[in-house]
């Protein structure tokens, strides 16, 4: 009995670096493939985040430019028609001094074929897009005396 117990309690060192083909665990190749797949998935997710951020930033700039254009259009609608008829093309540069990216241009024309005392007004706001190109928001209206 003592001899059988001694055999069971005897410590035999194992060598995990020399595991055989049937040993549990992952091989180095399986780990490399798993890390590669996880890396590719994470890289795709990062690309979606970058695209989303750029889209949201551009949308915010378009919204601000549209607000600036509508502000100027309302200002021109409230201007006396005699002053409005002599304006021609004018420019605000920059619109908001802390943020010099937005420029606003407006043109007032008196159409020849239109009914008298009418003016065509065009307001254009330009700004750089997040991709580096220049973007423009343009609104037009006809103002009567």
FIVOGU-328682 format. One line per 10 residues: their letters; for each residue x, y, z of C-alpha. Coordinates in Angstrom, 3 decimals. Each point is the difference from the previous one (the first is absolute). Example, Ala and Ser with C-alpha at 12.3 -4.5 7.8 and 13.67 -1.06 7.14 Angstrom:
REM FIVOGU-328682
AS	12.300:-4.500:7.800; 1.370:3.440:-0.660
END
This chain:
REM FIVOGU-328682
XXXXXXXXXX	0.000:0.000:0.000; 2.766:2.422:0.883; 1.799:-0.766:-3.203; -3.134:0.729:-2.095; -0.535:3.274:1.834; 3.598:0.996:-0.564; -0.326:-0.625:-3.730; -3.023:2.276:-0.197; 1.635:2.844:1.906; 3.232:-0.073:-1.894
XXXXXXXXXX	0.647:3.286:-1.836; 0.986:-0.330:-3.607; 0.925:3.346:-1.623; -1.770:0.810:-3.240; 1.481:1.968:-2.843; -2.744:2.210:-1.530; 2.303:1.170:-2.751; 0.267:-3.571:-1.162; -3.692:-0.759:-0.150; -0.970:-2.651:-2.449
XXXXXXXXXX	-2.539:0.202:-2.798; -2.879:-0.967:2.252; 0.808:2.537:2.774; -2.677:2.551:0.933; 0.445:3.700:-0.915; 0.643:2.042:-3.129; 2.838:-0.260:-2.419; 2.009:3.065:-0.951; -1.560:0.020:-3.464; -3.526:0.060:1.444
XXXXXXXXXX	0.931:2.966:2.210; 1.510:1.921:-2.925; -3.121:-0.569:-2.115; -2.309:1.035:2.881; 1.964:3.197:0.646; -0.052:0.795:-3.734; -3.776:-0.455:-0.235; -0.609:2.122:3.095; 2.357:2.683:-1.341; -1.787:0.121:-3.353
XXXXXXXXXX	-3.403:0.349:1.694; 1.268:2.785:2.288; 1.558:1.807:-2.968; -3.357:-0.063:-1.781; -1.754:1.378:3.080; 2.533:2.840:0.281; -0.640:0.866:-3.658; -3.734:0.245:0.661; 0.633:2.328:2.953; 2.236:2.270:-2.098
XXXXXXXXXX	-2.584:0.149:-2.801; -2.784:0.708:2.516; 1.958:2.805:1.662; 0.732:1.632:-3.364; -3.653:-0.237:-1.038; -1.250:1.499:3.265; 2.565:2.814:-0.208; -1.005:0.818:-3.581; -3.686:-0.070:0.924; 0.641:2.448:2.838
XXXXXXXXXX	1.833:2.365:-2.349; -2.813:-0.171:-2.573; -2.505:0.751:2.757; 1.983:3.048:1.179; 0.433:1.244:-3.568; -3.738:-0.351:-0.626; -0.730:1.945:3.179; 2.377:2.784:-1.102; -1.660:0.132:-3.426; -3.502:0.203:1.492
XXXXXXXXXX	1.115:2.727:2.424; 1.266:2.144:-2.877; -3.127:-0.676:-2.073; -2.210:1.156:2.885; 2.168:3.083:0.436; -0.360:0.811:-3.709; -3.780:-0.568:0.105; -0.224:2.581:2.797; 2.097:2.543:-1.909; -1.728:2.926:-1.702
XXXXXXXXXX	-0.523:-0.804:-3.693; 1.708:3.204:-1.200; 3.192:-1.040:1.836; -0.388:-3.604:-1.109; -0.178:0.979:-3.688; 3.421:1.697:0.167; 1.890:-2.752:1.847; 1.352:-2.106:-2.864; 2.479:-2.616:1.251; 1.465:0.216:3.491
XXXXXXXXXX	1.960:-2.254:2.312; 0.422:-0.716:3.728; 3.444:-1.393:0.697; 0.203:-1.561:2.584; -3.513:-0.473:1.301; 0.960:-1.014:3.529; 3.397:1.425:1.065; 1.035:-2.867:2.313; -0.681:-2.457:-2.815; 1.247:1.428:-3.291
XXXXXXXXXX	-0.968:-2.968:-2.151; -3.353:1.334:-1.227; -0.336:2.726:-2.628; -3.336:1.387:-1.110; -0.748:1.706:-3.315; -3.324:1.423:-1.121; -1.146:1.390:-3.312; -3.057:2.167:-0.622; -1.123:0.382:-3.622; -2.983:1.749:-1.493
XXXXXXXXXX	-1.253:-2.261:-2.785; -0.846:1.727:-3.278; -2.955:-2.212:-0.884; -1.440:-0.245:3.502; -2.840:2.120:1.283; 1.140:3.408:1.247; 1.242:0.418:3.558; 1.233:-3.579:0.320; 3.528:-1.104:0.845; 1.661:-3.393:-0.315
XXXXXXXXXX	2.222:-0.711:3.007; 2.605:-2.737:0.161; 1.956:-0.763:3.184; 2.984:-2.357:-0.139; 2.011:-1.253:2.986; 3.319:-1.755:-0.682; 2.000:-2.117:2.418; 2.679:-2.701:-0.101; -1.307:-3.543:0.381; 1.752:-2.478:2.332
XXXXXXXXXX	1.531:-1.709:-3.037; 1.768:3.225:-1.013; -2.215:0.916:-2.942; -2.075:3.151:-0.060; -3.764:-0.310:0.543; -2.763:2.542:-0.637; -3.563:0.535:1.195; -2.085:2.205:-2.261; -3.545:1.338:0.460; -1.996:2.244:-2.322
XXXXX	-3.122:2.073:0.431; -2.021:2.707:-1.715; -0.798:3.014:2.115; -2.800:2.425:-0.834; -0.329:3.568:1.187
END
